[in-house]
């Protein structure tokens, strides 16, 4: 009798834990997708600015300013990319992530 009650409790706790892990993984996925999109937009913008031909001193100033901005943002980009390992941890612990496409 007691064993049956604990088995039901165990199953219930496992189901609740799996639901919590799935919800957490979904939120992590959305957050880091947005952060990565922001990083990609920044990198595209910097690439366009650095890809322009240099004809005069104003162009040199633009390149130097862009490189300074890139240097300041480099740490933020590194800190954005590193936590994506959370996704790998979720995958390792068999958390299913449902990817929703908005495009």
C-alpha positions as a Markdown table, in Angstrom:
| # | Residue | x | y | z |
|---|---|---|---|---|
| 1 | Unk | 0.0 | 0.0 | 0.0 |
| 2 | Unk | 2.7 | 2.5 | 1.0 |
| 3 | Unk | 4.8 | 1.4 | -2.0 |
| 4 | Unk | 2.0 | 2.2 | -4.4 |
| 5 | Unk | 1.6 | 5.7 | -2.9 |
| 6 | Unk | 5.3 | 6.4 | -3.2 |
| 7 | Unk | 5.4 | 5.1 | -6.7 |
| 8 | Unk | 2.6 | 7.5 | -7.7 |
| 9 | Unk | 4.4 | 10.3 | -5.9 |
| 10 | Unk | 7.7 | 9.5 | -7.7 |
| 11 | Unk | 5.9 | 9.5 | -11.1 |
| 12 | Unk | 4.2 | 12.7 | -10.3 |
| 13 | Unk | 7.5 | 14.4 | -9.2 |
| 14 | Unk | 9.3 | 13.1 | -12.3 |
| 15 | Unk | 6.5 | 14.5 | -14.5 |
| 16 | Unk | 6.6 | 17.8 | -12.7 |
| 17 | Unk | 10.4 | 18.0 | -12.9 |
| 18 | Unk | 10.4 | 17.2 | -16.6 |
| 19 | Unk | 7.7 | 19.9 | -17.2 |
| 20 | Unk | 9.8 | 22.4 | -15.3 |
| 21 | Unk | 13.0 | 21.6 | -17.1 |
| 22 | Unk | 11.2 | 21.8 | -20.5 |
| 23 | Unk | 9.8 | 25.2 | -19.6 |
| 24 | Unk | 13.2 | 26.5 | -18.4 |
| 25 | Unk | 14.8 | 25.2 | -21.6 |
| 26 | Unk | 12.2 | 27.0 | -23.7 |
| 27 | Unk | 12.8 | 30.3 | -21.9 |
| 28 | Unk | 16.6 | 29.9 | -22.2 |
| 29 | Unk | 16.3 | 29.1 | -25.9 |
| 30 | Unk | 14.2 | 32.3 | -26.5 |
| 31 | Unk | 16.5 | 34.5 | -24.5 |
| 32 | Unk | 19.7 | 33.4 | -26.1 |
| 33 | Unk | 18.2 | 33.4 | -29.6 |
| 34 | Unk | 17.4 | 37.1 | -29.1 |
| 35 | Unk | 20.9 | 37.8 | -27.7 |
| 36 | Unk | 22.5 | 36.0 | -30.7 |
| 37 | Unk | 20.3 | 37.8 | -33.1 |
| 38 | Unk | 21.4 | 41.1 | -31.5 |
| 39 | Unk | 25.1 | 40.0 | -31.8 |
| 40 | Unk | 24.7 | 39.1 | -35.4 |
| 41 | Unk | 23.1 | 42.4 | -36.2 |
| 42 | Unk | 26.0 | 44.2 | -34.5 |
| 43 | Unk | 28.6 | 42.1 | -36.4 |
| 44 | Unk | 26.9 | 42.8 | -39.7 |
| 45 | Unk | 26.8 | 46.5 | -39.0 |
| 46 | Unk | 30.5 | 46.5 | -38.1 |
| 47 | Unk | 31.4 | 44.4 | -41.1 |
| 48 | Unk | 29.6 | 46.9 | -43.4 |
| 49 | Unk | 31.4 | 49.9 | -41.8 |
| 50 | Unk | 34.8 | 48.2 | -42.0 |
| 51 | Unk | 34.2 | 47.1 | -45.6 |
| 52 | Unk | 34.0 | 50.6 | -47.0 |
| 53 | Unk | 36.9 | 51.9 | -49.0 |
| 54 | Unk | 39.2 | 54.3 | -47.2 |
| 55 | Unk | 39.6 | 57.5 | -49.3 |
| 56 | Unk | 40.3 | 60.2 | -46.8 |
| 57 | Unk | 41.0 | 61.0 | -43.2 |
| 58 | Unk | 37.2 | 60.9 | -42.3 |
| 59 | Unk | 37.1 | 57.2 | -43.5 |
| 60 | Unk | 40.1 | 56.4 | -41.3 |
| 61 | Unk | 38.4 | 58.1 | -38.3 |
| 62 | Unk | 35.3 | 56.0 | -39.0 |
| 63 | Unk | 37.3 | 52.8 | -39.1 |
| 64 | Unk | 39.1 | 53.6 | -35.8 |
| 65 | Unk | 35.8 | 54.5 | -34.1 |
| 66 | Unk | 34.3 | 51.3 | -35.4 |
| 67 | Unk | 37.3 | 49.3 | -34.1 |
| 68 | Unk | 37.0 | 51.0 | -30.7 |
| 69 | Unk | 33.3 | 50.2 | -30.5 |
| 70 | Unk | 34.0 | 46.6 | -31.5 |
| 71 | Unk | 36.7 | 46.3 | -28.8 |
| 72 | Unk | 34.2 | 47.6 | -26.2 |
| 73 | Unk | 31.5 | 45.2 | -27.3 |
| 74 | Unk | 33.8 | 42.2 | -27.6 |
| 75 | Unk | 33.3 | 41.2 | -23.9 |
| 76 | Unk | 29.6 | 41.4 | -24.3 |
| 77 | Unk | 29.6 | 39.2 | -27.3 |
| 78 | Unk | 31.9 | 36.7 | -25.6 |
| 79 | Unk | 29.5 | 36.6 | -22.6 |
| 80 | Unk | 26.6 | 36.1 | -24.9 |
| 81 | Unk | 28.1 | 33.2 | -26.7 |
| 82 | Unk | 29.5 | 31.3 | -23.7 |
| 83 | Unk | 26.1 | 30.7 | -21.9 |
| 84 | Unk | 24.8 | 29.0 | -25.0 |
| 85 | Unk | 26.4 | 25.9 | -23.4 |
| 86 | Unk | 23.3 | 25.8 | -21.3 |
| 87 | Unk | 21.6 | 24.5 | -24.4 |
| 88 | Unk | 24.1 | 21.7 | -24.6 |
| 89 | Unk | 23.5 | 20.9 | -20.9 |
| 90 | Unk | 19.8 | 20.7 | -21.5 |
| 91 | Unk | 20.4 | 18.4 | -24.4 |
| 92 | Unk | 22.7 | 16.2 | -22.2 |
| 93 | Unk | 20.0 | 15.9 | -19.6 |
| 94 | Unk | 17.3 | 15.0 | -22.1 |
| 95 | Unk | 15.3 | 18.1 | -22.0 |
| 96 | Unk | 13.3 | 18.5 | -25.2 |
| 97 | Unk | 13.4 | 22.0 | -26.6 |
| 98 | Unk | 10.5 | 22.9 | -29.0 |
| 99 | Unk | 11.8 | 25.4 | -31.6 |
| 100 | Unk | 9.2 | 27.8 | -32.8 |
| 101 | Unk | 9.8 | 29.5 | -36.0 |
| 102 | Unk | 8.6 | 33.1 | -36.3 |
| 103 | Unk | 9.7 | 33.6 | -39.9 |
